[in-house]
């Protein structure tokens, strides 16, 4: 059987099976590309950054400034190998990986997620993206427990506050 006659399974349920000769060049590049492309459902993403930590190729990165309150997760198409580790680790299941090659996206990183960075009310250290803090507050409030001050302080300031309470 020649290479053109070998069958390739469809990637999605219900997708027809085609021979390589029946596939367009675009479809062949998509299926056999060494690179990947991410799609993010921003309505579900909290910006926790687990996907960035799990990415072994630095295809994902967090950008935030020390002075400003901008928080971004960026995607670098040229470094993604479509391994899917980011999508697997995501607690919100808001990432989707597709194997493809988009030449226009190779040079410029894409901003996948933007939010405002929340800082410690006492020392100003970064705590996390606003959407993540809001989701944690909502989960705790729904459990009936109230810890509003827990979300305003970094771990160091919380520890100092607790030690001060013990001394009194």
C-alpha positions as CSV (number, residue, x, y, z in Angstrom):
1,X,0.0,0.0,0.0
2,X,1.5,3.4,-1.0
3,X,1.8,6.3,1.4
4,X,-1.1,8.1,-0.4
5,X,-3.4,5.1,0.2
6,X,-2.8,4.8,3.9
7,X,-5.9,5.8,6.0
8,X,-5.8,8.4,8.7
9,X,-8.4,8.4,11.4
10,X,-10.5,11.4,11.9
11,X,-9.7,13.4,15.0
12,X,-13.3,14.1,16.1
13,X,-16.2,11.8,16.6
14,X,-18.2,11.6,13.4
15,X,-15.4,12.9,11.3
16,X,-15.0,10.9,8.1
17,X,-11.8,8.9,7.5
18,X,-9.8,10.2,4.6
19,X,-6.7,9.1,2.8
20,X,-3.8,11.4,2.7
21,X,-4.5,12.0,-1.0
22,X,-8.0,13.3,-0.1
23,X,-6.7,15.8,2.5
24,X,-5.9,19.4,1.7
25,X,-2.4,20.7,2.5
26,X,-4.0,22.8,5.2
27,X,-5.5,19.8,6.9
28,X,-2.3,17.8,6.6
29,X,-0.4,20.7,8.2
30,X,-3.0,20.9,11.0
31,X,-2.8,17.2,11.8
32,X,0.9,16.7,11.6
33,X,2.2,20.1,12.8
34,X,4.8,19.9,15.5
35,X,3.2,23.0,17.1
36,X,0.0,23.7,19.0
37,X,-2.5,26.5,19.5
38,X,-4.5,27.2,22.6
39,X,-8.0,28.3,23.0
40,X,-9.1,29.7,26.3
41,X,-12.7,30.1,27.6
42,X,-12.1,33.4,29.4
43,X,-15.5,33.2,31.1
44,X,-14.3,30.2,33.2
45,X,-10.6,31.0,33.6
46,X,-9.5,32.5,37.0
47,X,-5.9,33.1,36.1
48,X,-4.6,30.7,38.7
49,X,-1.4,30.0,36.6
50,X,-1.3,26.2,37.0
51,X,-1.2,25.9,33.2
52,X,1.9,28.1,33.2
53,X,3.6,26.1,35.9
54,X,2.9,22.8,34.0
55,X,4.1,24.0,30.6
56,X,7.5,22.4,30.0
57,X,8.3,24.4,26.9
58,X,7.6,27.9,28.2
59,X,4.8,28.3,25.7
60,X,2.8,29.9,28.5
61,X,4.0,32.8,30.7
62,X,2.7,35.2,33.3
63,X,3.4,38.9,32.8
64,X,2.8,41.3,35.7
65,X,4.5,44.4,36.8
66,X,5.8,45.3,40.2
67,X,4.3,48.7,40.2
68,X,1.1,48.2,38.1
69,X,-1.9,46.0,38.7
70,X,-1.9,44.3,35.3
71,X,-1.9,40.5,35.2
72,X,-1.6,38.6,31.9
73,X,-1.2,35.0,30.8
74,X,0.5,34.9,27.4
75,X,0.8,32.1,24.8
76,X,3.8,31.7,22.5
77,X,2.7,29.6,19.5
78,X,6.3,28.9,18.4
79,X,7.1,27.1,21.7
80,X,3.9,25.0,22.1
81,X,4.3,21.3,21.2
82,X,0.6,20.5,21.8
83,X,1.4,18.1,24.6
84,X,-1.9,19.0,26.4
85,X,-0.4,19.2,29.9
86,X,-1.8,22.7,30.4
87,X,-5.3,21.6,29.6
88,X,-5.0,18.5,31.8
89,X,-3.9,20.4,34.9
90,X,-6.4,23.3,34.5
91,X,-8.9,23.1,37.4
92,X,-11.5,25.1,35.5
93,X,-11.2,23.0,32.3
94,X,-11.1,26.1,30.2
95,X,-8.2,25.3,27.9
96,X,-8.4,23.5,24.6
97,X,-5.3,22.5,22.6
98,X,-5.3,22.1,18.9
99,X,-2.4,20.8,16.8
100,X,-1.8,23.4,14.1
101,X,0.7,25.8,12.5
102,X,-0.2,29.4,12.2
103,X,2.7,31.2,10.7
104,X,1.4,34.7,11.6
105,X,1.3,33.8,15.3
106,X,4.9,32.5,15.5
107,X,6.5,35.9,16.2
108,X,4.0,37.7,18.5
109,X,2.8,36.2,21.8
110,X,-1.0,36.2,22.2
111,X,-2.6,37.4,25.4
112,X,-4.9,34.6,26.6
113,X,-6.0,36.1,29.9
114,X,-6.0,39.6,31.4
115,X,-7.1,40.7,34.8
116,X,-6.3,43.1,37.6
117,X,-3.7,41.9,40.2
118,X,-4.9,42.1,43.8
119,X,-2.2,43.2,46.3
120,X,-1.8,42.7,50.1
121,X,-3.6,45.6,51.9
122,X,-0.7,45.9,54.4
123,X,2.5,45.5,52.5
124,X,1.4,45.6,48.8
125,X,2.8,42.2,47.8
126,X,0.9,40.6,44.9
127,X,-1.8,38.1,46.0
128,X,-3.3,36.9,42.7
129,X,-5.6,37.8,39.9
130,X,-8.9,39.4,40.9
131,X,-11.0,36.7,39.3
132,X,-9.2,34.0,41.3
133,X,-9.6,35.9,44.6
134,X,-13.3,36.5,43.8
135,X,-13.9,32.8,43.1
136,X,-12.2,31.8,46.4
137,X,-14.3,34.3,48.3
138,X,-17.5,33.0,46.7
139,X,-16.6,29.4,47.5
140,X,-15.9,30.2,51.2
141,X,-19.0,32.4,51.5
142,X,-21.2,29.6,50.1
143,X,-19.9,27.2,52.7
144,X,-21.2,29.6,55.5
145,X,-17.8,30.6,56.8
146,X,-16.7,34.2,56.7
147,X,-13.0,35.1,56.4
148,X,-13.0,38.4,54.6
149,X,-9.7,39.6,56.0
150,X,-8.0,36.3,54.8
151,X,-8.1,37.6,51.2
152,X,-6.7,41.0,51.9
153,X,-3.3,39.9,53.3
154,X,-0.3,38.0,52.0
155,X,0.8,34.9,54.0
156,X,3.6,36.9,55.7
157,X,1.3,39.6,56.9
158,X,-1.3,37.0,58.1
159,X,1.4,35.3,60.1
160,X,2.6,38.6,61.6
161,X,-1.0,39.5,62.5
162,X,-1.6,36.1,64.2
163,X,1.6,36.4,66.2
164,X,0.6,39.9,67.4
165,X,-2.8,38.5,68.5
166,X,-1.0,35.8,70.6
167,X,1.2,38.4,72.4
168,X,-1.8,40.4,73.5
